Amino acid sequence: MAGQLVGLLFGGLLAAHLIALLATAGSGGGDTLHRMSRRYVIENVTSAYRLALVQRDATSGNAMLAALDTETSRHRIGPLGAADAAMGAEERSLQAQLQRALHLPAQAVRVSLAPRAGEDADPELAVSLRLPQAGWFNSTQRPLANNQWWWKPLRFSIPVSTLPVLVIGIVFVRRIVRPIKALSQGAERVSRGEYGAPLPLSGPREAREVTASFNIMQARLTRYLEDHKRMLASISHDLRSMVTSLRLRAELVDDDEVRTGMQRTLRDMASMIEETLRFSKDDASDEPTIGIDVGAMAGEIAADLAAQGHDVALSVALAAAGTPPALPCRCRPLAIRRALTNLIDNAVRYGHRARIDISPARMDGTRNAIRITIDDEGPGIPAARLDDVFKPFYRLDQSRQPELGGVGLGLAIARSCIEAHGGNITLANRPTGGLRATILLPA
């Protein structure tokens, strides 16, 4: 945003200079002098000539005219200075203007305009005007040529006007953008589940208002999560107490078949309660956010499952040096480990084996991210149900494999953990058979 604002300011300044140059374009027609230079020459000569008229003699007149000398003009009283040769069209035009301005006859005005060597050199203009008392008023000037009008003003106006304005503009743009950047970083932290101190109110009024709204939103979310955690702790305690009481009562049942059935139902109920509470706690977790190497974490999970006899393999994209790169990620490690464990466990349970691949990626086309893919060789999932399996308690038909069990919360927990970190997870059936789970996590 800062670059766009500075670019807009710079473009506006250049456009203003271009419009000014176009508005003061030369007279055209092949004239040597620019029309503004011609006007300056006429005013300069007439003013100096009138000053020479009021002097008593040439000595006092030259002393007065010497005070008017500049790097590009000089006026003196003396003999005829301008070449008495045939004048061109532009010289006759200057002669006519001087005649009208000073009410002099044509014989009393001489003009000579000659270009000088060099592409950047100004032309040499000599004007001689006859004085009533005696002698001539001679003026030598180097006015701006028509073909130099586009470049010489720019050499002055860009350093003097454009650069200071840009410096001041950059300072103010940075002041405007700084709170917006802080707000963007704060929103990114909240998307990862990091709730910190309120952002300072700074910058323009609009930026302060947005920052204040963000602070209010963050405070409300924090308060909601605190209330949620307290409620879950209370529910967890009460439900566990009730299940324990029912188990004790089931032990008093004399009928073995009834007792066994009640105990099995209570075990399933306890398992479902634990999974439900775990799923609910993921959004209210107060686990600190730290930086970890996701590749190393996935390797630990794969090694644990392989030690249990499961077919699990991990592949990490090699860096330019031929070694596995570090894949740092700011996250809540237990939540990410739970998500990866659920997905890999599903792959080996329903798809017989798990093939894990981890590589750097880009997220939303701008942010650095980590891509994790988990492939299995199971029957896959019908395309119409690829989104449904993320719903809590949703289970596919398990009539063929009832022993696999589950309460339908594994994928829901995984997605909740991933999305709480600003990432996303998708499922897709592989063309060669099996299912692929793809995770994108902000780095």
Secondary structure, 3 states (H helix, E strand, C coil): CHHHHHHHHHHHHHHHHHHHHHHCCCCCCCCCECHHHHHHHHHHHHHHHHHHHCCCCHHHHHHHHHCCCCCCEEEEEECCCCCCCCCCHHHHHHHHHHHHHHCCCHHHEEEEEECCCCCCCCCEEEEEEECCCCCEEEEEECCCEHHHCCCHHHHHHHHHHHHHHHHHHHHHHHHHHHHHHHHHHHHHHHHCCCCCCCCCCCCCHHHHHHHHHHHHHHHHHHHHHHHHHHHHHHHHHHHHHHHHHHHHHHHCCCCHHHHHHHHHHHHHHHHHHHHHHHHHHHCCCCCCCEEEEHHHHHHHHHHHHHHCCCEEEEEECCCCCCCCCCCEEEECHHHHHHHHHHHHHHHHHHCCEEEEEEEEEEECCCEEEEEEEEECCCCCCCHHHCCHHHCCCCCCCCCCCHHHCCCCCHHHHHHHHHHHCCCEEEEEECCCCCEEEEEEEEC
